Amino acid sequence: MQNSSSDATALPARPGARVRIDLPALAANYRTLVAAAGGAETAAAVKGDAYGIGIEPATRTLAKAGCRTFFVALPKEGALVRAVAPEATVYVLSGLAPGAAPSLAAAGLRPVLGSMAEIEEWAAWKKAGGEGRAALHVDTGMNRLGLTLAEAAAGSAAVDDLAPALGMSHLACADTPAHPLNAAQAERFAAAAALFPGRPASLANSAGIQLGAAFRFDLVRPGIALYGGRFGPGPALATVATVTAPIVQVREIPEGETIGYGAAETLRRPTRAAILSIGYADGYPRAAGGADGRPGAFAFVDGHRVPLIGRVSMDLLAIDVTDVPSARRGVEVELFGPNIAVDAVAEAAGTIGYELLTRLGARLERVHAGGG
Ligand SMILES: *Cc1c(COP(=O)(O)O)cnc(C)c1O
């Protein structure tokens, strides 16, 4: 090497995997949910880097589509939202960390207060002259965050003082419409909402919107539905994230041989295998691979659904393209998107679409279609 320039841009484009993010589809999903929300304000959950699709472009797109209220998990996520949507109302679901009131308020973020300790700290800070708004979280059956109903009732003077900008609770089983906990939570939440009369109330996540008017209250907080994930029966939503990877090579493998680590899958016929440049280091779940006696997920190539064969490696995986003669080196294969539901891949891996989206790897090239 004569000139040891370390300019990585001079390298040939990595024959790598990418995630294409369709921002107009995100805006369309937002509008679909507004229509489904029956008059309730439609906010957006953009935590977890907007479920892997990119918190800044997602926020920008949603704000342009009319979204005024955003929910994040962490203050740092809230700051990113605030930077691209200066007019928005931003709630921090993880609540109030000790000593965090001044910095949250200074950043224009609203904590969702979920314990008496948080309420007392916020109230003391306000009494000492602090200015800011907060939401109040009442637990109705999740047993994760939120005041118990008894605490909320006993502390209703403190709650009154707090003048919450929003009262909220969270459904545990919204994606199982027949679960009896749904109706119980709606009933408990209606009782809790009576503790802060005249203040907006919010119970429903994506799946909760589908449970009926009794679940929608004043504001709904969808996340996964915006990003095209499964959220129960209801309107069809557009695919937002499509993950593809190119074929690195195609090989003919004799019947009876095995493929991949652990020799976990034995080929039952002479097989044309396509090796793709994507693996678990890119966020594709290792558990979605195939093995003898346990089929894996499917991929989509040139109009065909084809199965994964063998274990998923860190950087590579194999699919069976015996019946797809057009599959050859350089051809792009869909791992999930419009033809392979993210939830189907998740199910093959024993998890949910939420986890796949939020784990999309940093190594994936991200392509945002439609501005943002
Ligand atoms: C993540 C989250 C949501 C959004 O849930 P989805 O199932 O993705 O619609 C709403 N509310 C709270 C409290 C959350 O943590």
Ligand as a Chemical Component Dictionary entry (heavy atoms), coordinates in Angstrom:
data_LIG
# 
_chem_comp.id                   LIG 
_chem_comp.type                 NON-POLYMER 
_chem_comp.pdbx_formal_charge   0 
_chem_comp.three_letter_code    LIG 
# 
loop_
_chem_comp_atom.comp_id 
_chem_comp_atom.atom_id 
_chem_comp_atom.alt_atom_id 
_chem_comp_atom.type_symbol 
_chem_comp_atom.charge 
_chem_comp_atom.model_Cartn_x 
_chem_comp_atom.model_Cartn_y 
_chem_comp_atom.model_Cartn_z 
_chem_comp_atom.pdbx_ordinal 
LIG C1 C1 C 0 -44.978 1.069  23.848 1  
LIG C2 C2 C 0 -46.174 1.648  24.466 2  
LIG C3 C3 C 0 -47.297 1.989  23.693 3  
LIG C4 C4 C 0 -47.415 1.608  22.226 4  
LIG O1 O1 O 0 -47.734 0.221  22.170 5  
LIG P1 P1 P 0 -48.033 -0.563 20.802 6  
LIG O2 O2 O 0 -48.467 -1.910 21.253 7  
LIG O3 O3 O 0 -46.741 -0.600 20.065 8  
LIG O4 O4 O 0 -49.081 0.179  20.076 9  
LIG C5 C5 C 0 -48.333 2.656  24.311 10 
LIG N1 N1 N 0 -48.295 2.923  25.646 11 
LIG C6 C6 C 0 -47.250 2.580  26.425 12 
LIG C7 C7 C 0 -47.277 2.885  27.877 13 
LIG C8 C8 C 0 -46.169 1.916  25.874 14 
LIG O5 O5 O 0 -45.147 1.552  26.654 15 
# 
loop_
_chem_comp_bond.comp_id 
_chem_comp_bond.atom_id_1 
_chem_comp_bond.atom_id_2 
_chem_comp_bond.value_order 
_chem_comp_bond.pdbx_ordinal 
LIG C1 C2 SING 1  
LIG C2 C3 SING 2  
LIG C2 C8 DOUB 3  
LIG C3 C4 SING 4  
LIG C3 C5 DOUB 5  
LIG C4 O1 SING 6  
LIG O1 P1 SING 7  
LIG P1 O2 DOUB 8  
LIG P1 O3 SING 9  
LIG P1 O4 SING 10 
LIG C5 N1 SING 11 
LIG N1 C6 DOUB 12 
LIG C6 C7 SING 13 
LIG C6 C8 SING 14 
LIG C8 O5 SING 15 
# 
